[in-house]
């Protein structure tokens, strides 16, 4: 589905047009439209790929979707909501909705001592279209509810008045369409090495390359429902990774760690003989199955049979190992005969590559057998539903290749084993899968919070929640896989609902392992030991006990606290304790998505940290004797400490984490090597609307510890959000251009410089202080930076004074990247 119908708001009596378009082979020409799931008669509405409704009546409100079909299959669009307003009814109420912000601790807002103040918000809902809007399927910019007027209020705070901007009135205006980005890093699943300069495809179109360290940024095309991305290693060391990446439709960046599966070393086969290749030889376990290649099975693209030496690489992803889940391709979904995208449960995936032994030319195969050990399938009904699938790299959907049926007779050497057998022809390089459709599904409600207070108005948006369906409890007659499926959803203003397999008969039949990341930073789950606290976890008893909630460190406090596991116990509709979340029946998605924060839900939270410091060479500033003489020491001279800060102005609706990344720039011994990282949260300027500032430490340029050569530190300043650089201090820019080399500044989301050797001062936005005490040097420099002068001292941020670089940011902070954890464990590799 390449064009999806869009949500519309109309006044009764107006007309509306919904549009959709599908692609495929053959090209779809037959479309059907549905209103609230009911087929609309083609003769009455005279529709094709467009549905036009004239003279709208209130009863025509609801959801509309289309279905395109050919003899090859069908696909459904996403539903679009139509709101029909009565004459005179407002689609955007002028009164703002409540929105609470936390004030400083010295600012009690009321007699009860609440430190939260209602600043109001305008819901970004669509407004009714006007008669002058263009008809048809053209670009529809639309109108949305937004802020029409703000006013300043003053709040008494410990003898002074704190100004605060609040929303006074909402109204309709042009909708904003912020860029939607997915950023991340592609690395090998086994060693962590980055995919350097790998190709990136959206559909069949190449859109770019990964960076030297495997990093990537993808702008999500408009109308995208499923973002299907294919990463290709040009050196062919890894199996192509086809990922369905979650993204935030409202704009901004979501961070993803992508893992690639290394190809298995090829073995040489005799093409004139029959060959069998095992599937899944993990840690002494019996293989899941085998690939049987009869004599003469290998073919050149011309159809000529190849009987020479074949180099065969068959890479099997074994779900019996839970660590393989991150390297699995796609989101394990297929389109059924009705065009609905529905889930699969995997028993294993494999990629094949056959090459001529001498020339290395690619080979195809005629009919080959895939044999699966029936003993690996513990769920009896799965034996009759097991199918062989191949992955379409452009749609990210699995397509049926054939059915696996019980083999007739038994093999001599393995009389005790029976097999399911299917046939396959390998004509192109695809990933294959042994799967069954699974229809016992539920939704799990998860929310992410900015801290452990779990206030509903401090929820985090843009958090990637991931759920892996795990092996059931031992003894229950079901699939013994370590994992069967995985899903990721990005949190919105009301959390996220994740699909999961569930069971109504046995609470422990299916379990789920859940994690949350923000900008690559792992969030913490709520503790489950020494005893369960229902108020903290967010689920009331007795349902909490039935779910068996356990944080990842439940049995071992040395483990991470960043995941939890639950039994996905399908709620009993006759039990009032199980009708309020956090598990919802699959048909109750809307109820899950709209559930109030007071309803049962599971939680993650962010550990509050306003500053972070990391030195490649450890040094405790409170103990100067811990200093180590090394080329990568942050402080090169233990007798004299020079602290350097750069002032960053941020134009955005909130405060943001800003990072400085400090690398050797010109010294031959340290060039390209990391000295350390600094993260600082920006501070709001109370006199300027939507403006904050950050004073970010960087490693000063100068002599290294051997006092023989100067190093110009390569400093990158990166706000952790969807930000773009809009201005650079002209004096600083001129200085840098007159003192080459000049650092590359192609990336508009960052600012990079070879740090000045001279102590420039506030006119350049650079603040330098030298002292015998490193802490004191930094405190003085920060005070000057806040004040925007070279000799003052302030703790009130003056964001527009003495600034070096300005960024414009659009969304909530994306948080620290998980690079922190990588630096702590393996700084050289990171």
N, C-alpha and C positions, 0 to 999 in steps of 0.2 A: 504494500500500500504506500504509494509515493506522495499522495495528497490526501490529507485527513480533513474531515469536516471540522469547522471551528465553532466554539460556543458563541451564541448570539443573544442579544437582548433587543426586543422590539416592543412597541406599543400596539395594543389591539387595533386591528384595521390595517396595519402596515404589511409589507411583504418581506420574505426572507428567502435567501438562496443558500443551500448547503451544497458543497462540492466534495467529490472524492475522485481519486484516480489510482488504478492499480497497474502494475507492469508484470510481465511474465511471458512465457513461451508455451503456447501461442499468446498473443496479446489479448488480455481480457476485454471483451466488449459487452458482456452481460452484467448489469448491475441491478441490485435490489435494495430498496430503502426500508428501514424499520423505524417505527415510533414506539418508544417504551417496549421494545422487543417484539412488537406486532408488525407483520409484513404489511406495507402499504400497497394497494392495488395499482399496478402500472397503468391500467386503462383509465383510472380516475385521476391520477396525478401526472401522467404523461412524463415520467422521468427517465433519464439515462444515468450518466455519471453526475448530473446535477438534479437537485430536488428544489423546486420553487413552490413556496406556499404563499398564497395571496389572501388578503383580507383576514389576517390572523385573528383567531378567537382564543380566549383564555385556556380552553381545554386542549389546545394544540401545544401547550407548553410541555416540556419533558425532554427526554433524550432521543437523539436521532443517530443512527449509524447506517452505513452501507455495507453491502457484501458484493464482491466481484467474483465471478466464477468462469471457468472454462472446463473443457473435458479433462484438463490436467489437475484441477483442484479448485479450491476457493480460499478467499481471505476476507476477514472482516476488518472494518475500520474501527478506530477507537470511537466511543460515543461522544457526541457533542450536545451540550445542554442548551435548550431554547427557553428563555424566560420571556413570558408575555405579560406586559404591564397593562393595568387598566388606564384609561384616559386620565391624565393628571397625576398619576402615581409616579413618585420619584424613585429612580434606580440607585441614586446616590444620596443618602440622607445627609443633610448638612451637619447634623450633630456627630462628632467623632466618637468612635468606640473607645472604651477604656483601654489604656496602655500604661502600665506602671513601670517606673524606673526607680532604682535604688539611689537614694541621696547619701551624701557623706554621713558618717555616724553622728556628727555633731548637729545634724539637721533633722530633729524630730518633726514629722509632718502633722501629727495630730496629738490629742490628749492621751491616746493609747501608746504613744511613742513609736508609731510606725514610721519607718524611714523610706517608705515608698510613696511616690508622688505620681499622680495620673497626668501624663502629658498628652494623652489622646493619640489616636491613629485613624487614618482613613483606609478602610479595606480596599485593596486594589481590584475591585470588582468591575466588570465591563458595564458601560452605560448604554442606554438605548440608542440605536442608530437613528439617523435623521433621514428625511426624505431625499436629501441631497447626496447621500452616500452612493458610491458607484455600485451598480448592480453586478450580478455575475460572480465570477471567480477571480477577479483581479486582486491586487494587493489591498488589503483592508487594514489600514492603520488603526481605526477604531478610536473610541473614547473610553476612558477609564476613570473611576473615582479616585481622587487625589486631594492633596492639601490645597485649599483655596486661600486660607489666611492663617497666619500664626501670630501669637502675641507673647510678649515678655512678661513674666511674673517674677516677683521677688519673694524669696522664702527666708524667714529669719533663721540665721545660723550662728549660734554662739555670739550674739551681739552684732553681727553684720548681716547684710542682705545678699542672698545668693540669687543671681538672675537665672531664669530658666525659660526656654522657649517651649510653648505648648501649642498644640493644634486647636485653633478656635473654630474653624469652619472647613467642611469638605465640599467638593464640587466636582463636576465632570470636566475633563480636559483630555488632550491627546495622550494616548497610551505611550509609555516608554518601552522600548524593546532592548534591554541590556544584552550584551553578548553573553552567550552561554558557553562555558569552557569546561573541558575535562583536561586536567593536567596530571602528570605522574611520572613514573619511571618504569622502564622495562628491564628486567634482569633474569638471569638464568635461575631456574627453580633449584638446581643442585648446588651451584657455587656462589650465586649472587653476582656474577660478573655482568656488567651492563651490556645491553644490546646497542652497540655503537653504530650509528648511522643506518639503522634498520629502516626498511620501507614501511610506510603507514598507508593503508587503503581504507576508504569509506565506500562500501559497495565495491564496484569494480574500478573505482577511480583512485589513483595515487594522490595523496594530499600532502605528503611531506616525509620527513625522516626523523628518527630519534637523534638526540644529541650524543656527544662523546661519552657522557655518563648515563646514557639510556633515557634521558628526560624527554618528555614530549608535551605539546600543548595542541589540543584539537578544538576548533570552534564548531559547535554543534549546529548543523544546518536547521533553518526554520522548519516547523511541522514535524520534526523527528519524534517518533514514539519510542523506537528501540534504536539505540546507537550501536551499530555493529561495526567494529573496528578490527582490521586484520593487520597484524605485525609480522613482517617477513624478514628473516635473516638472509642478507644477500650472500653470505658465506655458506649458507645451508647447514649450519651446525645444529640449528634448532628446528623443531616442527613449527610450522606456521601457527600463530596464536590468533584465534578468532574469538574476540571478547565482546560481550554485550555489556557496555559500561553504563552505570547509572550516572545521571546528571540532574542538575537543578533547573527545572523549566523556567523558574522565575529569574534566572540570570546568575552570573557569578561562576566561580570555579569550584569543581569538585576534584579532589586528589585521589589517584588510584595507583596502587602498586600492582604491576602486571608481571606475572611469572611465565617463562617459556620453558617448554619441555625439551631437553637435549635429545637429539636423535640417537638411537642405539647404533653402536658400531656395526657396519655391514658384515654379513657372512657370505662366503662364496657358495653358490649352488650350481649344480649341473642342470642346465635347462632341458636336457634330453631325458631326465629322470623325474620321478615323482618326489616331491619334497614336502616336509611338514615342519612348520615353525610354531613353537609354543607361544601362547599368549598369557603373559603374567607369571613369570618365574620369580616371585618376590620372597626373599628370606626363607627359602626352603619349603614354601607352600606349593601345593599342587597347582599347576596352571589352571586358569579359568577355562581355557580352551586351546584350540590350535587352528592354524591356517594351513590347509592342505592344498598343495599346488600339483596337479597331475602333470605327467610328462607332456611336453609340448604346450604348456599353458602360457608361456611368455611370447608376446607378440611385439613386433616393431609397429610404429604408428601406421605403416602402410598395410598392416594386416599379415605380413610375413612372419611365420613361426621362427623364433630364435631358440637355437638349441645349444648355444655356447655357454660360457661361464657367466653367471649372473651375480652381481653384487646386490644382496638383498638386505634392506634395513627395515625391520618391523619394530616400531616403538609402541609399547603398550602402557597405557595409564591405568594403574591398578587401584580401584577405589577401596581395596582392603587396607590401604595405607592412607590414613587421614591426611597426611602431609601433601598428598597429591592433589587435593581439592583446589588449591590455589592455582595449579597449572592447567586445570581442565578448561577446554574451550567451550564457547557458547554459554547459554543459560539453560541447556537441556530442555528445549521446548520444540514442539512441532505444531503445524497447522493441521487440524483435523478436517474431516469432510465438510463440516459446517463453516470452516474458515476461522474457527477460534484457535488461539494460540494456547496450548495446554502442555502440562509438564510431563517429562519422562523421568524414570528412575534408572540410573545406569548400573550395569554390571561390568563395565570396562570399555575403554576407547582405545583404538589403535590407528596408527598412521603407517603407511607402507611406502617404500621407495625401491624400485627395481631398476638397476642400471646395467648396461652391457659392460662386461668385465674389462675389455680393452679400451673401447672408445668413451665409455661413461655416458653414452646416449640413453635417454629415458626409455623404459619399456612399459607396455601395458600387459594385461593378461586377458585370456579368455575366461571361461567359467572356472572358478575355484571354489573350494568348500570352506566354510567357517564352521568349526565344530566346537560346541560349548558343553562343558561338563555339567550334566543335569544335577549332579551332587552339589554344585555351588549355588543352586536355586532352592532355598528352603521354603519359599512361599509357594504352595502347590498351584494356586491360580496363575502364578507368573509363568509356569511351564507352558501354558497354552497361549500366553500373550507375548512371549519373547520374540522380538523382531531385530532385524539387522538394519541399521540406519547409516546414512552418510550426511556429512555436514555441508550445507550450501554456504560457501564463504562470504557470499554477498548479503544474504538475508540473515545469517546466523541461526537458521532453522534447520532441524534435522529432517531429512527426507527418507521415506521408507524404501529400502532396497529389497527386502524379502522377509519371509517368515521363517523362523527356526522351528523345525519339527523333529520329533523323536526319530533317531536313526533306526533303520530296519536291520535287525541282527546286531551282533556285538563284535568287537575286535578281539583277536586272539589273546593278545597280551594284557588286555584290560577288561576281562569279562565282568569284573565287579563294577565297572563304570559304564554308564549309559550317556549318550550324547544327544544334544539338539544340533541339528545340521541345517545350514542355509547355504544358498549359492550366491555368488557375487562375481561381477566382472569389473575389473579395475581399469577404467579408461582415462581417468584424470586424477590428479593428486588431491585426494580428499581425506578427511578424518572419518573413520568408521566407528560404530558404536553398537554395543549389545544392550538393548534397553527394553523396558516395558512401560506403557502408559500407566500412571497411577492416579486414581480419582479420589482417594480419601484425603481431602485437603482442608486446611483451615487457614486463618490469618492470626498472626501474633502481633499485638500492639506494643510498640517500643517507643520511648521518648528519651531525648538527650537534654541534659541541663547544664548550665554554665557553672554550677557549683553544687555542693551537697545539701543545700537548703531545699532543693526541688520545688522552687516556686514556679507556678504555671507560666508566669510572665517572664521567666528567665530560661525558657527553652532555647536550645540551639538548633538552627536550621542549617541545612547543607551538610549534615553528618551522614556518612555512609554506614548504614547498619547492614551487616552481613549475617546470614543464617545458613548453617550447614546441617542438613538432615543426617543424623548419625546412626550408627548401628544400634538396633534395639537391644533391650536388656537380654542377657543370656537366658536360654530356656523358653523364650517365646518363639513359636514357630513362624518365623518371618525371615526376610532377607538378612543374611549375616554380614552385610557390607559394613565397613567402617564409616562410609558415607555414601549417600545415594543421590544427593542433589544439593544445590546451593543457590541462594538468591541474595541480591543486594538491592536496597531501597534507600533513597535519600530523604532525610527528615524534612518536613515542612513546618509550618507554624503549629500544627497539631500532631507532631510526631510522625511515625511511619507504621504501616501495616505490611508485614512480611508473610508471603505464602509459605506454608510448611505442611508436610504430611502429618496426619493425626489419626487417632483411633478412638472410637466410642466405647469399645469393649474393655480394653486394657489400657490404663493410663500410661504405662511404661512401654507400650508397643513401639512408639516412635519417640525419639528424643532429638533435641536441636541444640546446637552450639552457636552462640550469638556473640558477635563482636561489634565495635563501633570505632570509626576513625574520623578525624576532622583534620583535613590538610595533611594526612599522613600520620598525625599524632593519635595514639591509641587512647581512648577514653576509659575510665574505670567503671566497672560494674559495682553494684551494691554488695556488701559483704554478706556471706551466709553463715559465718561462724564467728564467735563461739555459739551463737544461737540466731535463729531467724528473727528478723524484725519486720513484720508485715508493713508497718508504716513507712519504713525506709525503702523496702523493696518495691512497694507500690501495689501489692496484691494482698487482699484480705484472706484470712483463714475462713473455712477449711480448704478452700481451693488451692491456696499456696502449698499446703502439704501434699496435695494430690499432684501438683506440678513438679515436686521434688527439686526446687530451685537450689543450685549449687554454683558458687563462684569458682573460678578456675584455681584459686588457692585454698579451696575448702579443706583439703587433706594435707597440703604442703604449703606453709606460709612463704616459702622461698619462691614459689611460682608467681607469675604475673597475676595482676588483679583485673585484667582487661577483658574478661569473657565470663559468660555464665552458661550453664546447661540446664535445660528443663525437659520434663516429659511433656510432649504435646498432647495433652489429654483433651479430647474433643468435649466441649461443654454439653452438659445434660440440660436440655431445654425445660425439663420438669423440676430442676433444682435451682431455686432462686439465687443460691450462692454462686452459680456458674453462668449467670446471664448478664454479667456486667464486666466482661473481659477478664484477663488479657487475651484469651483465646476466643476467636469468633468463627462460626461456621463459614464455609467458603462462599455461600450465597449472601453473607452479611457484610460484604466489603464496605458498603456505604456506612453501615452502623459503626464499623471499626474506625473508618477514617474520620467520622464526625463525633466520635465519643468524647465527652468532656474530660478535662484533666482530672476530675474527681473520680472517674471510672478506673477500674483496675488496669494497670499497665506495668511493664517492666522498664527498668531505668538504667541509663548510663549518665555519668557526670564528668565534667572536666575539673581536674585538680588545678586550683587557682594558683597561677604563677605569673607575676608581672615582669620578672627579669630572669634571664638565663645566661650563664657564662660557661664556656668550655674552652680549655686550653689543651692543645695537643701534648705539650709538655706540662704535666701537672705542677701547680704552684698554689699554695695556700697563702693568701694575702695577709692573713693574721699571723703567719709564721714565716718571716723572711728567710729563715734558715732552710726552708724547703725549696728555695730557688735552685734550679739546675742550669748549668751552662750548656746551652744547646742552640744550634742554628735556628730551631723552631720555637725557642722560648718567646712567650708573649712579651715579657719584659727582658730586654737584652742586657740590662745593667742593674745588678742588685743594689747599687748604691744610690741610684737616681732613677726615679720612676716618672716617665712622661705619659700622661693620660691624654688621649685625643678623642674628641666627640664631633659628630656632624649633626646638624639640626635639620630635621625633615618635617615639612608641613604636609598635612593630609586633609584634603577636601572630601569629606564623607560623613555619613550620618552617625558614626559612632567612633569608638576607639579601636585601634588596630595594633597587632603585634608587628614590629619592624625588625628585620634581621640584618646584621652585617656579617658578611662572609669574608674572611681575611686570608689572603693567599700570598705567597712569595711572588713578587712581581718582576724584579730586575736582578736580584742576586743569583749568581749561577748555582749556589748550593741549595737555594730554597725555591727557585722559580717553579710555580705551579703547585707547590706544597702548602697544605693548610696550616695556618698558625692557630686559628680558633674561630669561634662563633660568639656573637652577642645578640640576644633578643631583648627588646624593650617594648613595653606597651605604650602607645601614644597617649597623650594627656589632652583632654578637651580644653579649648580656649573659650572661656565663659563670655568673652566679649564679641566673638565672631560666630555666626550661625554655621553649623555643620563644618566646623574646622577644629582640628586637633594638631598637636605637635609632638615629636619624639626626639629625644636627645640620645643618639645611638653611639656607643663606643666602637672605635675601630683601632686596629693596631697601627701605631705611628710608624711612619717611614723613618729611616735613620740607620746608624751602624748596627750590625748584629753583634753577638756577644764577643766575637773575636776582634771587634773594633778595626777591621781592615777595609771593609767595603760597605757602601750604603745599599739598603734594599728599599725600593719604592713599593710599598705594600699594595697589592691589587685588592681593592675593597669593592664589594658589591653590596648595595643597599636594596633590600627586597621587602616591601610590605607584604604581609601574609594575607592576601585577599585578592579580589578581582580589581586590580589597580593599574593605572597607567601614569607614566611620568608626563607632567604637563609643563614644568619649568625648571630651569637650572640657573642658579645665581650667576649673573653675567661676569662678575669679577672672578669667580671661581673658574668659570668656563674659559675665560681669557688666560688665566694663570696656567691652567692645565694645557692649553694649546701652545703656550710659550715654553712649556717644560716637557718636551716629548720624552718617551713615546706617549701617545694618547690612547687610553683604553677604548675598546670597542663598546659602543652603547646602542647596539641594534635592538636589544630587547626593551620594549617600552614599559614593561612591568618592573623594571629595575633601573638603578643608576650605578654605574661602574666607573672607578677612577683609579689611577696610580696615585696613591696618597701623596700630598705635597710634603716635601722635606721641611719647608719653612713653616713656622708657627703663624699661620695667616691671621686669624682673628674673626671677630663677629661680622665684619663687612663681607666676608667670604662664606659665612655660615660654618666655619671651622673653629673649634675651641680647644686650646692646648694648654695644659698646666703641668709643670714639673715640680715634684716634691720627693722627699726621701721616704715618704709613706704612700704606698700606692692607693690606699683607701682615701686618704685626704686629697690626693691629687685628683681623684675621680669626683669626689664630692664638690670640690671647688669648680671643676670644669662643668659639672652638671648645673650648678647654680648659675653660672654665667650663661650657659646655653639656654636655660629656661627664661632668663631675663633678656637674652638677645644682645648682650653687651660683652665687652672684653674685660670689664672690671667690676661689674655688678654681681648681685646674688639674689636669686628669687626662687620660690617654689610655686609661683603662679605662671602657668604656661602662656607665653606671648608668641603664638604660633607664627604670626606673620612678620616677626622682627628677627633679623639676623639669621635668615633661613638659607640653606644651601640648595635644597632641591624640594620640589612640590609634586605630590601625587594626587590623583583623583581616584577615589575608591567608591564602589557601588554597593557592596553587600557586606554581610557579617564577616568577621575575621575568620580566615580558614585555619588559624591555629598553627602551632609548630609542626614541622614535618617530622616524621619518624627518623629523619637523619640524626636526631639527638641520640636515640637509642643505638643507632649504628655507629655513631662516633664514640660512644662510651664503650662499646664492645670491640669494634674493629676500626679504629680511626684511619688507618692507612688505606683500608679497602674503601671506606666511605669517601 
